[in-house]
Amino acid sequence: MARKVSNPGKTASHYRSNPKSRAKHVEDNSPGGKYAHTNAYKRKHAKLAKELGTEGTNKDVSLRNGRATAENLKINRARGGSKRK
């Protein structure tokens, strides 16, 4: 619960007097559900990795053209990396 102060700052005053803005602020800063889409992706990726048997190998699952293939780690991670031109 938020503490009540006698002299709130500008930000606190704004959120107290604008309930719509306050609701968006709370939603944006709440951790629940923020990364739900990545969790679903990771579950799918792990399932595909298990099916392809990439554990303990130099391979990783690569999703290309809607299909999952076992591909070399270096090639897969380099594609679209930070130094790509």
Distance bins in CASP14 RR format, pairs under 12 A and 6 or more apart:
PFRMAT RR
TARGET T0000
AUTHOR 0000-0000-0000
RMODE 2
METHOD distances of the structure
MODEL  1
2 8 0 0 0 0 1 0 0 0 0 0 0
2 11 0 0 0 0 0 1 0 0 0 0 0
2 12 0 0 0 0 1 0 0 0 0 0 0
2 15 0 0 0 0 1 0 0 0 0 0 0
2 16 0 0 0 0 1 0 0 0 0 0 0
2 22 0 0 0 0 0 1 0 0 0 0 0
2 25 0 0 0 0 0 1 0 0 0 0 0
2 26 0 0 0 0 0 1 0 0 0 0 0
3 12 0 0 0 0 1 0 0 0 0 0 0
4 12 0 0 0 0 1 0 0 0 0 0 0
4 16 0 0 0 0 1 0 0 0 0 0 0
5 12 1 0 0 1 0 0 0 0 0 0 0
5 13 0 0 0 0 0 1 0 0 0 0 0
5 16 0 0 0 0 0 1 0 0 0 0 0
6 12 0 0 0 0 0 1 0 0 0 0 0
7 13 0 0 0 0 1 0 0 0 0 0 0
8 14 0 0 0 0 1 0 0 0 0 0 0
8 15 0 0 0 0 1 0 0 0 0 0 0
8 16 1 0 0 1 0 0 0 0 0 0 0
8 17 0 0 0 0 0 1 0 0 0 0 0
9 15 0 0 0 0 0 1 0 0 0 0 0
9 16 0 0 0 0 1 0 0 0 0 0 0
9 17 0 0 0 0 0 1 0 0 0 0 0
10 16 0 0 0 0 0 1 0 0 0 0 0
10 17 0 0 0 0 0 1 0 0 0 0 0
11 17 0 0 0 0 0 1 0 0 0 0 0
11 18 0 0 0 0 0 1 0 0 0 0 0
11 21 0 0 0 0 0 1 0 0 0 0 0
11 22 0 0 0 0 0 1 0 0 0 0 0
11 25 0 0 0 0 1 0 0 0 0 0 0
12 18 0 0 0 0 0 1 0 0 0 0 0
12 22 0 0 0 0 1 0 0 0 0 0 0
12 25 0 0 0 0 0 1 0 0 0 0 0
13 21 0 0 0 0 0 1 0 0 0 0 0
13 22 0 0 0 0 0 1 0 0 0 0 0
14 20 0 0 0 0 0 1 0 0 0 0 0
14 21 1 0 0 1 0 0 0 0 0 0 0
14 22 0 0 0 0 1 0 0 0 0 0 0
14 24 0 0 0 0 0 1 0 0 0 0 0
14 25 0 0 0 0 1 0 0 0 0 0 0
15 21 1 0 0 1 0 0 0 0 0 0 0
15 22 1 0 1 0 0 0 0 0 0 0 0
15 23 0 0 0 0 1 0 0 0 0 0 0
15 24 0 0 0 0 1 0 0 0 0 0 0
15 25 1 0 1 0 0 0 0 0 0 0 0
15 26 0 0 0 0 1 0 0 0 0 0 0
15 28 0 0 0 0 0 1 0 0 0 0 0
15 29 0 0 0 0 0 1 0 0 0 0 0
16 22 1 0 0 1 0 0 0 0 0 0 0
16 25 0 0 0 0 0 1 0 0 0 0 0
18 24 0 0 0 0 1 0 0 0 0 0 0
18 25 0 0 0 0 1 0 0 0 0 0 0
19 25 0 0 0 0 0 1 0 0 0 0 0
19 26 0 0 0 0 0 1 0 0 0 0 0
20 26 0 0 0 0 0 1 0 0 0 0 0
20 27 0 0 0 0 0 1 0 0 0 0 0
21 27 0 0 0 0 0 1 0 0 0 0 0
21 28 0 0 0 0 0 1 0 0 0 0 0
22 28 0 0 0 0 0 1 0 0 0 0 0
22 29 0 0 0 0 0 1 0 0 0 0 0
23 29 0 0 0 0 0 1 0 0 0 0 0
23 30 0 0 0 0 0 1 0 0 0 0 0
24 30 0 0 0 0 0 1 0 0 0 0 0
26 32 0 0 0 0 0 1 0 0 0 0 0
27 33 0 0 0 0 1 0 0 0 0 0 0
27 34 0 0 0 0 1 0 0 0 0 0 0
28 34 0 0 0 0 1 0 0 0 0 0 0
32 39 0 0 0 0 0 1 0 0 0 0 0
33 39 0 0 0 0 1 0 0 0 0 0 0
33 40 0 0 0 0 0 1 0 0 0 0 0
35 41 0 0 0 0 1 0 0 0 0 0 0
35 42 0 0 0 0 1 0 0 0 0 0 0
36 42 0 0 0 0 0 1 0 0 0 0 0
36 43 0 0 0 0 0 1 0 0 0 0 0
37 43 0 0 0 0 0 1 0 0 0 0 0
37 44 0 0 0 0 0 1 0 0 0 0 0
38 44 0 0 0 0 0 1 0 0 0 0 0
38 45 0 0 0 0 0 1 0 0 0 0 0
39 45 0 0 0 0 0 1 0 0 0 0 0
39 46 0 0 0 0 0 1 0 0 0 0 0
40 46 0 0 0 0 0 1 0 0 0 0 0
40 47 0 0 0 0 0 1 0 0 0 0 0
41 47 0 0 0 0 0 1 0 0 0 0 0
41 48 0 0 0 0 0 1 0 0 0 0 0
41 61 0 0 0 0 0 1 0 0 0 0 0
41 63 0 0 0 0 1 0 0 0 0 0 0
42 48 0 0 0 0 0 1 0 0 0 0 0
42 49 0 0 0 0 0 1 0 0 0 0 0
42 61 0 0 0 0 0 1 0 0 0 0 0
43 49 0 0 0 0 0 1 0 0 0 0 0
43 50 0 0 0 0 0 1 0 0 0 0 0
44 50 0 0 0 0 0 1 0 0 0 0 0
44 51 0 0 0 0 0 1 0 0 0 0 0
44 61 0 0 0 0 1 0 0 0 0 0 0
44 63 0 0 0 0 1 0 0 0 0 0 0
44 66 0 0 0 0 0 1 0 0 0 0 0
44 68 0 0 0 0 1 0 0 0 0 0 0
45 51 0 0 0 0 0 1 0 0 0 0 0
45 52 0 0 0 0 0 1 0 0 0 0 0
45 54 0 0 0 0 0 1 0 0 0 0 0
45 60 0 0 0 0 1 0 0 0 0 0 0
45 61 1 0 1 0 0 0 0 0 0 0 0
45 62 0 0 0 0 0 1 0 0 0 0 0
45 63 0 0 0 0 1 0 0 0 0 0 0
45 68 0 0 0 0 1 0 0 0 0 0 0
45 76 0 0 0 0 0 1 0 0 0 0 0
46 52 0 0 0 0 0 1 0 0 0 0 0
46 53 0 0 0 0 0 1 0 0 0 0 0
46 54 0 0 0 0 0 1 0 0 0 0 0
46 55 0 0 0 0 1 0 0 0 0 0 0
46 60 0 0 0 0 0 1 0 0 0 0 0
46 61 0 0 0 0 1 0 0 0 0 0 0
46 68 0 0 0 0 0 1 0 0 0 0 0
47 53 0 0 0 0 0 1 0 0 0 0 0
47 54 0 0 0 0 0 1 0 0 0 0 0
47 61 0 0 0 0 1 0 0 0 0 0 0
47 68 0 0 0 0 1 0 0 0 0 0 0
48 54 0 0 0 0 1 0 0 0 0 0 0
48 55 0 0 0 0 0 1 0 0 0 0 0
48 59 0 0 0 0 0 1 0 0 0 0 0
48 60 0 0 0 0 0 1 0 0 0 0 0
48 61 1 0 1 0 0 0 0 0 0 0 0
48 62 0 0 0 0 1 0 0 0 0 0 0
48 63 1 0 0 1 0 0 0 0 0 0 0
48 66 0 0 0 0 0 1 0 0 0 0 0
48 67 0 0 0 0 1 0 0 0 0 0 0
48 68 1 0 1 0 0 0 0 0 0 0 0
48 69 0 0 0 0 1 0 0 0 0 0 0
48 70 0 0 0 0 1 0 0 0 0 0 0
48 71 0 0 0 0 0 1 0 0 0 0 0
49 55 1 0 0 1 0 0 0 0 0 0 0
49 56 0 0 0 0 0 1 0 0 0 0 0
49 57 0 0 0 0 0 1 0 0 0 0 0
49 59 0 0 0 0 1 0 0 0 0 0 0
49 60 1 0 0 1 0 0 0 0 0 0 0
49 61 1 0 1 0 0 0 0 0 0 0 0
49 62 0 0 0 0 0 1 0 0 0 0 0
49 63 0 0 0 0 0 1 0 0 0 0 0
49 68 0 0 0 0 1 0 0 0 0 0 0
49 69 0 0 0 0 0 1 0 0 0 0 0
49 70 0 0 0 0 1 0 0 0 0 0 0
49 71 0 0 0 0 0 1 0 0 0 0 0
49 73 0 0 0 0 0 1 0 0 0 0 0
49 76 0 0 0 0 0 1 0 0 0 0 0
50 56 0 0 0 0 0 1 0 0 0 0 0
50 61 0 0 0 0 1 0 0 0 0 0 0
50 68 0 0 0 0 0 1 0 0 0 0 0
50 70 0 0 0 0 0 1 0 0 0 0 0
51 61 0 0 0 0 1 0 0 0 0 0 0
51 68 1 0 0 1 0 0 0 0 0 0 0
51 69 0 0 0 0 0 1 0 0 0 0 0
51 70 0 0 0 0 1 0 0 0 0 0 0
52 59 1 0 0 1 0 0 0 0 0 0 0
52 60 0 0 0 0 1 0 0 0 0 0 0
52 61 1 0 1 0 0 0 0 0 0 0 0
52 62 0 0 0 0 1 0 0 0 0 0 0
52 63 0 0 0 0 0 1 0 0 0 0 0
52 67 0 0 0 0 0 1 0 0 0 0 0
52 68 1 0 0 1 0 0 0 0 0 0 0
52 69 1 0 0 1 0 0 0 0 0 0 0
52 70 1 0 1 0 0 0 0 0 0 0 0
52 71 0 0 0 0 1 0 0 0 0 0 0
53 59 1 0 0 1 0 0 0 0 0 0 0
53 60 0 0 0 0 0 1 0 0 0 0 0
53 61 0 0 0 0 1 0 0 0 0 0 0
53 68 0 0 0 0 0 1 0 0 0 0 0
53 69 0 0 0 0 0 1 0 0 0 0 0
53 70 1 0 0 1 0 0 0 0 0 0 0
54 60 1 0 0 1 0 0 0 0 0 0 0
54 61 1 0 0 1 0 0 0 0 0 0 0
54 62 0 0 0 0 1 0 0 0 0 0 0
54 68 0 0 0 0 0 1 0 0 0 0 0
54 69 0 0 0 0 0 1 0 0 0 0 0
54 70 1 0 1 0 0 0 0 0 0 0 0
54 71 0 0 0 0 1 0 0 0 0 0 0
54 72 0 0 0 0 0 1 0 0 0 0 0
54 73 0 0 0 0 1 0 0 0 0 0 0
54 76 0 0 0 0 0 1 0 0 0 0 0
55 61 0 0 0 0 0 1 0 0 0 0 0
55 70 0 0 0 0 0 1 0 0 0 0 0
56 70 0 0 0 0 0 1 0 0 0 0 0
56 73 0 0 0 0 0 1 0 0 0 0 0
57 70 1 0 0 1 0 0 0 0 0 0 0
57 71 0 0 0 0 0 1 0 0 0 0 0
57 72 0 0 0 0 1 0 0 0 0 0 0
57 73 0 0 0 0 1 0 0 0 0 0 0
58 70 0 0 0 0 1 0 0 0 0 0 0
58 71 0 0 0 0 1 0 0 0 0 0 0
58 72 1 0 0 1 0 0 0 0 0 0 0
58 73 1 0 1 0 0 0 0 0 0 0 0
58 74 0 0 0 0 1 0 0 0 0 0 0
58 75 0 0 0 0 0 1 0 0 0 0 0
58 76 0 0 0 0 0 1 0 0 0 0 0
58 77 0 0 0 0 0 1 0 0 0 0 0
59 68 0 0 0 0 0 1 0 0 0 0 0
59 69 0 0 0 0 1 0 0 0 0 0 0
59 70 1 0 1 0 0 0 0 0 0 0 0
59 71 1 0 0 1 0 0 0 0 0 0 0
59 72 1 0 0 1 0 0 0 0 0 0 0
59 73 1 0 0 1 0 0 0 0 0 0 0
59 74 0 0 0 0 0 1 0 0 0 0 0
59 75 0 0 0 0 0 1 0 0 0 0 0
59 76 0 0 0 0 1 0 0 0 0 0 0
59 77 0 0 0 0 0 1 0 0 0 0 0
60 68 0 0 0 0 0 1 0 0 0 0 0
60 69 0 0 0 0 1 0 0 0 0 0 0
60 70 1 0 0 1 0 0 0 0 0 0 0
60 71 1 0 0 1 0 0 0 0 0 0 0
60 72 1 0 0 1 0 0 0 0 0 0 0
60 73 1 0 1 0 0 0 0 0 0 0 0
60 74 0 0 0 0 1 0 0 0 0 0 0
60 75 0 0 0 0 1 0 0 0 0 0 0
60 76 1 0 1 0 0 0 0 0 0 0 0
60 77 1 0 0 1 0 0 0 0 0 0 0
60 78 0 0 0 0 0 1 0 0 0 0 0
60 79 0 0 0 0 0 1 0 0 0 0 0
61 67 0 0 0 0 0 1 0 0 0 0 0
61 68 1 0 1 0 0 0 0 0 0 0 0
61 69 1 0 0 1 0 0 0 0 0 0 0
61 70 1 0 0 1 0 0 0 0 0 0 0
61 71 1 0 0 1 0 0 0 0 0 0 0
61 72 0 0 0 0 0 1 0 0 0 0 0
61 73 0 0 0 0 0 1 0 0 0 0 0
61 76 0 0 0 0 1 0 0 0 0 0 0
61 77 0 0 0 0 0 1 0 0 0 0 0
62 68 1 0 0 1 0 0 0 0 0 0 0
62 69 1 0 1 0 0 0 0 0 0 0 0
62 70 1 0 0 1 0 0 0 0 0 0 0
62 71 1 1 0 0 0 0 0 0 0 0 0
62 72 0 0 0 0 1 0 0 0 0 0 0
62 73 0 0 0 0 1 0 0 0 0 0 0
62 74 0 0 0 0 0 1 0 0 0 0 0
62 75 0 0 0 0 1 0 0 0 0 0 0
62 76 1 0 1 0 0 0 0 0 0 0 0
62 77 0 0 0 0 1 0 0 0 0 0 0
62 78 0 0 0 0 0 1 0 0 0 0 0
62 79 0 0 0 0 1 0 0 0 0 0 0
62 80 0 0 0 0 0 1 0 0 0 0 0
63 69 0 0 0 0 1 0 0 0 0 0 0
63 70 0 0 0 0 0 1 0 0 0 0 0
63 71 0 0 0 0 1 0 0 0 0 0 0
63 76 0 0 0 0 1 0 0 0 0 0 0
63 79 0 0 0 0 0 1 0 0 0 0 0
64 70 0 0 0 0 0 1 0 0 0 0 0
64 71 1 0 0 1 0 0 0 0 0 0 0
64 75 0 0 0 0 0 1 0 0 0 0 0
64 76 0 0 0 0 1 0 0 0 0 0 0
64 79 0 0 0 0 1 0 0 0 0 0 0
68 76 0 0 0 0 0 1 0 0 0 0 0
69 75 0 0 0 0 0 1 0 0 0 0 0
69 76 0 0 0 0 1 0 0 0 0 0 0
70 76 0 0 0 0 1 0 0 0 0 0 0
71 77 0 0 0 0 1 0 0 0 0 0 0
71 78 0 0 0 0 0 1 0 0 0 0 0
71 79 0 0 0 0 1 0 0 0 0 0 0
72 78 0 0 0 0 1 0 0 0 0 0 0
72 79 0 0 0 0 0 1 0 0 0 0 0
73 79 0 0 0 0 0 1 0 0 0 0 0
74 81 0 0 0 0 0 1 0 0 0 0 0
75 81 0 0 0 0 0 1 0 0 0 0 0
77 83 0 0 0 0 0 1 0 0 0 0 0
77 84 0 0 0 0 0 1 0 0 0 0 0
78 84 1 0 0 1 0 0 0 0 0 0 0
78 85 0 0 0 0 0 1 0 0 0 0 0
END
